[in-house]
Amino acid sequence: MKFKAPMLVATSLIMLTSPAFADHGENFHCSGLPFTEGPGKEAVDRLAHNNGMRQIIFFLASKWENEEIKRQCDAAASGEKINQSCLEGKRDWAAIEATIPEGLAGKSNKEIRPIMLEISSQKYHTTGRKEALSYCANLGVIDDVFK
């Protein structure tokens, strides 16, 4: 029983220190944990003063990504050549920042929680992503296996 905790900690550390968002080059797929390095981490560190804000930023960044994926798929369906690789390093942080609800700066996790729960209920990071990929598959831009 005592060895489970060290194994869990070791596994967590390996996951957190692995290269984040390795680019697989197709269907906007990224692997790894988001915002653990590079421009994404820098932006989240700049915008979030606590864990509640980090979650809000994550959800709003996911929403932006879904909209960007659809925009790129519309462009591809119109005959433009697009880059379907991971969006890491390509996010428009000014646009994402503009969607952050006003008045959250400096508020505690407890004060932010209702807004975080409201934003998370939109499921941008799960259902929204599936909808964006299905949209692209229906346009014939990506393989429907990824729907």
C-alpha positions, 0 to 999 in steps of 0.5 A: 500500500505504501508504494502506491503514493510514490508511484503516483507521484512519479507517474505525475512527474513524468507526465508533467515533465514530458514535452507538452503538445508534441505535434502529430501534424494532422487534424489539429491534434496535440498531445501532452498537457496544455500550457506547460511550456512555451507561449501558452504557459507564458500567456496563462502565467500572465493572465491567471493569478490563481488556479480558478483563473487558470481553469477559466483561461483553459476553457476560453483558450479551448473555445478560441481553438474550436472557433479557429479549427472551424475557420481553418476548415472553412478555408480548406473547404474553399480550396485554401491550403491550411496547416492542420497541426497542433495550435500550440504557439498559434493561439491569438492570446489577445483575442482569448484575453478579450473574452475573459469576464471583467472583474475577476482580477485579484478575486479568490478561487472561491469568488471565481468558482461560480464563473469558472463552473459556468464557463466549464459547463459550456464544455468547450474542451470536450463537446465543443472540440468534438463538434469542431472536428465533426464540422471539419469531417463533414466538410471533408477536410479531415478524416471522419475517424476523428469526429 
